Amino acid sequence: MAKTTIRVHPKATDDWIVNEEGGREFGHYGTRSEALRVGRMLAHKRRAELVIQDQNGNLQRAKDLIWLARSLAEGVASVHA
């Protein structure tokens, strides 16, 4: 059975999309940190892999929990700043 992938990617600077790879779109979010928070929650609930695409098209698989924690902390800090 193939593992589900939850993908977080930008459509525009202020429009981040969370969707299931090749399927359902879960929503549009105004910031990267909001989209990451939702993507992380969905990936955890569905036991799925989380893949994040940056503004340049580079992909990062969230297997590295230290990277993900740092990424979320930076996003949360920018939202609360």
N, CA and C atoms as an extended XYZ file, in Angstrom:
243
Properties=species:S:1:pos:R:3:atomname:S:1:resname:S:1:resid:I:1 pbc="F F F"
N         0.844       -1.185        0.000 N   MET     1
C         0.000        0.000        0.000 CA  MET     1
C         0.887        1.244        0.000 C   MET     1
N         0.611        2.153       -0.900 N   ALA     2
C         1.397        3.384       -0.993 CA  ALA     2
C         1.073        4.309        0.169 C   ALA     2
N         2.098        4.974        0.654 N   LYS     3
C         1.930        5.902        1.763 CA  LYS     3
C         1.349        7.215        1.245 C   LYS     3
N         0.391        7.760        1.983 N   THR     4
C        -0.207        9.040        1.643 CA  THR     4
C         0.800       10.157        1.872 C   THR     4
N         0.738       11.181        1.037 N   THR     5
C         1.596       12.349        1.183 CA  THR     5
C         0.736       13.593        1.297 C   THR     5
N         1.006       14.390        2.314 N   ILE     6
C         0.380       15.690        2.480 CA  ILE     6
C         1.385       16.723        1.990 C   ILE     6
N         0.939       17.609        1.116 N   ARG     7
C         1.850       18.571        0.484 CA  ARG     7
C         1.456       20.000        0.858 C   ARG     7
N         2.452       20.796        1.250 N   VAL     8
C         2.275       22.226        1.526 CA  VAL     8
C         3.081       22.967        0.470 C   VAL     8
N         2.414       23.843       -0.283 N   HIS     9
C         3.119       24.555       -1.346 CA  HIS     9
C         2.496       25.923       -1.586 C   HIS     9
N         3.309       26.859       -2.088 N   PRO    10
C         2.806       28.208       -2.338 CA  PRO    10
C         2.126       28.316       -3.699 C   PRO    10
N         1.061       29.111       -3.739 N   LYS    11
C         0.459       29.488       -5.014 CA  LYS    11
C         0.877       30.924       -5.319 C   LYS    11
N         1.006       31.705       -4.252 N   ALA    12
C         1.461       33.096       -4.324 CA  ALA    12
C         2.120       33.415       -2.988 C   ALA    12
N         2.678       34.581       -2.859 N   THR    13
C         3.366       34.954       -1.619 CA  THR    13
C         2.470       34.821       -0.397 C   THR    13
N         1.198       35.186       -0.542 N   ASP    14
C         0.276       35.138        0.599 CA  ASP    14
C        -0.820       34.084        0.420 C   ASP    14
N        -0.535       33.035       -0.339 N   ASP    15
C        -1.501       31.958       -0.567 CA  ASP    15
C        -0.776       30.620       -0.577 C   ASP    15
N        -0.858       29.908        0.543 N   TRP    16
C        -0.234       28.597        0.689 CA  TRP    16
C        -1.323       27.538        0.688 C   TRP    16
N        -1.095       26.460       -0.053 N   ILE    17
C        -2.094       25.400       -0.217 CA  ILE    17
C        -1.636       24.134        0.501 C   ILE    17
N        -2.585       23.469        1.141 N   VAL    18
C        -2.349       22.156        1.750 CA  VAL    18
C        -3.245       21.178        1.009 C   VAL    18
N        -2.635       20.132        0.448 N   ASN    19
C        -3.431       19.127       -0.234 CA  ASN    19
C        -2.810       17.749       -0.099 C   ASN    19
N        -3.628       16.759       -0.413 N   GLU    20
C        -3.164       15.381       -0.451 CA  GLU    20
C        -2.584       15.178       -1.845 C   GLU    20
N        -1.411       14.618       -1.937 N   GLU    21
C        -0.741       14.449       -3.225 CA  GLU    21
C        -1.680       13.780       -4.224 C   GLU    21
N        -1.950       14.478       -5.332 N   GLY    22
C        -2.798       13.935       -6.383 CA  GLY    22
C        -4.275       13.877       -6.037 C   GLY    22
N        -4.679       14.608       -4.985 N   GLY    23
C        -6.079       14.495       -4.593 CA  GLY    23
C        -6.650       15.713       -3.906 C   GLY    23
N        -7.315       15.461       -2.843 N   ARG    24
C        -8.104       16.449       -2.123 CA  ARG    24
C        -7.290       17.665       -1.670 C   ARG    24
N        -7.880       18.840       -1.874 N   GLU    25
C        -7.288       20.078       -1.368 CA  GLU    25
C        -7.937       20.398       -0.026 C   GLU    25
N        -7.108       20.636        0.990 N   PHE    26
C        -7.627       20.890        2.331 CA  PHE    26
C        -7.826       22.366        2.628 C   PHE    26
N        -7.171       23.239        1.881 N   GLY    27
C        -7.400       24.657        2.102 CA  GLY    27
C        -6.266       25.542        1.647 C   GLY    27
N        -6.566       26.840        1.651 N   HIS    28
C        -5.607       27.891        1.331 CA  HIS    28
C        -5.356       28.687        2.612 C   HIS    28
N        -4.108       29.063        2.845 N   TYR    29
C        -3.733       29.764        4.074 CA  TYR    29
C        -2.886       30.979        3.729 C   TYR    29
N        -3.033       32.026        4.512 N   GLY    30
C        -2.364       33.293        4.245 CA  GLY    30
C        -0.874       33.304        4.528 C   GLY    30
N        -0.408       32.361        5.359 N   THR    31
C         1.020       32.306        5.674 CA  THR    31
C         1.535       30.875        5.602 C   THR    31
N         2.830       30.790        5.425 N   ARG    32
C         3.498       29.478        5.397 CA  ARG    32
C         3.314       28.761        6.727 C   ARG    32
N         3.427       29.500        7.830 N   SER    33
C         3.335       28.864        9.147 CA  SER    33
C         1.946       28.283        9.395 C   SER    33
N         0.896       28.970        8.939 N   GLU    34
C        -0.461       28.429        9.085 CA  GLU    34
C        -0.600       27.132        8.292 C   GLU    34
N        -0.116       27.155        7.046 N   ALA    35
C        -0.201       25.973        6.197 CA  ALA    35
C         0.618       24.817        6.774 C   ALA    35
N         1.793       25.101        7.305 N   LEU    36
C         2.624       24.058        7.926 CA  LEU    36
C         1.937       23.450        9.141 C   LEU    36
N         1.310       24.283        9.929 N   ARG    37
C         0.612       23.792       11.126 CA  ARG    37
C        -0.502       22.815       10.727 C   ARG    37
N        -1.300       23.182        9.728 N   VAL    38
C        -2.386       22.313        9.262 CA  VAL    38
C        -1.822       21.060        8.598 C   VAL    38
N        -0.813       21.236        7.748 N   GLY    39
C        -0.202       20.088        7.081 CA  GLY    39
C         0.384       19.093        8.068 C   GLY    39
N         1.041       19.595        9.086 N   ARG    40
C         1.634       18.723       10.111 CA  ARG    40
C         0.557       17.947       10.846 C   ARG    40
N        -0.545       18.627       11.203 N   MET    41
C        -1.645       17.972       11.905 CA  MET    41
C        -2.272       16.873       11.031 C   MET    41
N        -2.515       17.182        9.769 N   LEU    42
C        -3.101       16.198        8.862 CA  LEU    42
C        -2.172       15.005        8.647 C   LEU    42
N        -0.889       15.284        8.447 N   ALA    43
C         0.076       14.206        8.244 CA  ALA    43
C         0.128       13.295        9.473 C   ALA    43
N         0.072       13.883       10.647 N   HIS    44
C         0.094       13.093       11.881 CA  HIS    44
C        -1.162       12.228       11.984 C   HIS    44
N        -2.334       12.828       11.766 N   LYS    45
C        -3.603       12.093       11.867 CA  LYS    45
C        -3.698       10.965       10.849 C   LYS    45
N        -3.199       11.195        9.658 N   ARG    46
C        -3.307       10.216        8.582 CA  ARG    46
C        -2.092        9.303        8.470 C   ARG    46
N        -1.128        9.512        9.363 N   ARG    47
C         0.125        8.753        9.307 CA  ARG    47
C         0.752        8.875        7.920 C   ARG    47
N         0.764       10.109        7.441 N   ALA    48
C         1.252       10.402        6.093 CA  ALA    48
C         2.589       11.119        6.164 C   ALA    48
N         3.247       11.168        5.035 N   GLU    49
C         4.487       11.927        4.923 CA  GLU    49
C         4.130       13.372        4.597 C   GLU    49
N         4.844       14.315        5.179 N   LEU    50
C         4.639       15.732        4.916 CA  LEU    50
C         5.750       16.226        4.001 C   LEU    50
N         5.362       16.842        2.877 N   VAL    51
C         6.311       17.397        1.923 CA  VAL    51
C         6.026       18.885        1.809 C   VAL    51
N         7.063       19.696        1.974 N   ILE    52
C         6.934       21.147        1.915 CA  ILE    52
C         7.719       21.656        0.718 C   ILE    52
N         7.056       22.484       -0.086 N   GLN    53
C         7.707       23.114       -1.235 CA  GLN    53
C         7.891       24.591       -0.916 C   GLN    53
N         9.089       25.117       -1.140 N   ASP    54
C         9.312       26.538       -0.870 CA  ASP    54
C         8.984       27.374       -2.108 C   ASP    54
N         9.164       28.675       -1.992 N   GLN    55
C         8.836       29.609       -3.079 CA  GLN    55
C         9.659       29.345       -4.344 C   GLN    55
N        10.818       28.708       -4.205 N   ASN    56
C        11.696       28.425       -5.346 CA  ASN    56
C        11.446       27.053       -5.968 C   ASN    56
N        10.487       26.322       -5.420 N   GLY    57
C        10.165       24.999       -5.948 CA  GLY    57
C        10.949       23.864       -5.328 C   GLY    57
N        11.825       24.164       -4.362 N   ASN    58
C        12.600       23.124       -3.696 CA  ASN    58
C        11.694       22.338       -2.744 C   ASN    58
N        11.855       21.019       -2.729 N   LEU    59
C        11.048       20.161       -1.866 CA  LEU    59
C        11.837       19.731       -0.644 C   LEU    59
N        11.159       19.688        0.480 N   GLN    60
C        11.743       19.195        1.724 CA  GLN    60
C        10.764       18.199        2.324 C   GLN    60
N        11.224       16.993        2.514 N   ARG    61
C        10.394       15.984        3.176 CA  ARG    61
C        10.603       16.124        4.677 C   ARG    61
N         9.525       16.152        5.404 N   ALA    62
C         9.588       16.422        6.838 CA  ALA    62
C         9.914       15.162        7.636 C   ALA    62
N        10.924       14.431        7.201 N   LYS    63
C        11.382       13.267        7.957 CA  LYS    63
C        12.314       13.711        9.077 C   LYS    63
N        12.957       14.824        8.867 N   ASP    64
C        13.893       15.362        9.849 CA  ASP    64
C        13.110       16.203       10.849 C   ASP    64
N        12.805       15.635       12.001 N   LEU    65
C        11.957       16.318       12.983 CA  LEU    65
C        12.602       17.587       13.521 C   LEU    65
N        13.913       17.630       13.576 N   ILE    66
C        14.590       18.848       14.024 CA  ILE    66
C        14.342       19.957       13.005 C   ILE    66
N        14.465       19.634       11.717 N   TRP    67
C        14.194       20.618       10.682 CA  TRP    67
C        12.753       21.117       10.774 C   TRP    67
N        11.797       20.188       10.958 N   LEU    68
C        10.389       20.567       11.023 CA  LEU    68
C        10.114       21.446       12.239 C   LEU    68
N        10.670       21.093       13.388 N   ALA    69
C        10.467       21.893       14.599 CA  ALA    69
C        11.026       23.296       14.411 C   ALA    69
N        12.208       23.399       13.821 N   ARG    70
C        12.820       24.702       13.582 CA  ARG    70
C        11.974       25.505       12.592 C   ARG    70
N        11.501       24.838       11.554 N   SER    71
C        10.688       25.485       10.540 CA  SER    71
C         9.392       26.030       11.147 C   SER    71
N         8.748       25.241       11.974 N   LEU    72
C         7.514       25.682       12.618 CA  LEU    72
C         7.779       26.813       13.590 C   LEU    72
N         8.869       26.742       14.348 N   ALA    73
C         9.208       27.790       15.302 CA  ALA    73
C         9.456       29.114       14.590 C   ALA    73
N        10.144       29.069       13.469 N   GLU    74
C        10.396       30.281       12.692 CA  GLU    74
C         9.098       30.854       12.164 C   GLU    74
N         8.220       29.999       11.706 N   GLY    75
C         6.928       30.452       11.189 CA  GLY    75
C         6.061       31.037       12.263 C   GLY    75
N         6.022       30.388       13.430 N   VAL    76
C         5.229       30.898       14.543 CA  VAL    76
C         5.791       32.222       15.023 C   VAL    76
N         7.113       32.341       15.072 N   ALA    77
C         7.741       33.587       15.502 CA  ALA    77
C         7.389       34.718       14.547 C   ALA    77
N         7.356       34.439       13.256 N   SER    78
C         7.042       35.502       12.304 CA  SER    78
C         5.574       35.915       12.380 C   SER    78
N         4.698       34.986       12.754 N   VAL    79
C         3.278       35.304       12.878 CA  VAL    79
C         3.046       36.186       14.110 C   VAL    79
N         3.779       35.911       15.194 N   HIS    80
C         3.586       36.625       16.451 CA  HIS    80
C         4.446       37.879       16.571 C   HIS    80
N         5.307       38.113       15.602 N   ALA    81
C         6.206       39.268       15.674 CA  ALA    81
C         5.477       40.567       15.396 C   ALA    81
